[in-house]
Amino acid sequence: MKKTKSNIKFNKLSPSVEGSRNFKEISQLLDAKNFSEKTETPFVLIVCNQFLNILDFDAIINESIKWDHNQWKVPPSKLARSIILTPFLRVDKRCPLYRIEDGFEGMDLNLLFEGNYLLDDFNDDHLGKLLDRINEVESTDLFSRIAFNAYTNFKIPLSHTLHGDTTSHILYGHFEACEQEGYEGLNVTYGHIKTTTQN
């Protein structure tokens, strides 16, 4: 086969000045520092946060606990939220309180706590201060206020769900009044006693 010479001239390709300028701008825009890290926030955490909002959780915590806006970077309510969300961080293993900041790694803290917080803001030192302050104001009072908001906001009937089982109360006898139709008093029922003494 006979080779033929081509008369096509190839111009030497050289980047234009404008093309170089555009390339530099694009390179600067694609610099990793301009992009936030990929985050994955479990949906269950977002749902729990919405329930806490309905309960007016932040207001109750921040009003009850003594704290200084100038000295606390993260409000007590946000630290308390981080503790409440801890059981939902991982399905495969538990997250201890002293490592909560590690549990939130890779998640969108702005979405969860509505502020520009860093992982270090939820360290064990800050959480320890929060727990000390909760202890000062009686945790049972805080719990009662939050529980009351739960009952009122979700319209939970107290007669069906209010139950406390901390001490054994042993009762003997037959109470016919409890079995009458329309009776709304205490429901005397069978149970398991906690005492170890034999009667």
Number of C-alpha atoms within 10 A of each C-alpha: 3 4 5 6 6 6 6 6 6 6 6 6 6 7 10 9 9 9 11 11 12 12 13 12 12 11 11 12 12 11 10 10 9 9 9 7 11 8 11 11 16 13 10 12 19 15 11 16 20 13 13 16 12 14 21 16 20 18 11 15 22 15 11 17 19 14 14 10 10 6 8 11 11 17 16 27 19 20 21 19 18 23 15 14 18 19 16 16 20 12 8 6 9 12 18 13 18 13 13 21 19 15 20 22 15 13 17 18 17 11 13 20 17 10 11 10 16 14 15 12 15 23 17 15 11 16 20 14 13 20 14 11 17 20 12 12 13 12 12 11 12 17 13 11 15 17 13 13 16 17 15 12 12 10 9 13 10 10 10 7 9 9 8 6 6 7 9 11 10 11 9 5 5 9 10 7 13 15 11 9 7 8 10 10 9 8 10 12 8 8 9 7 11 11 10 6 6 4 3
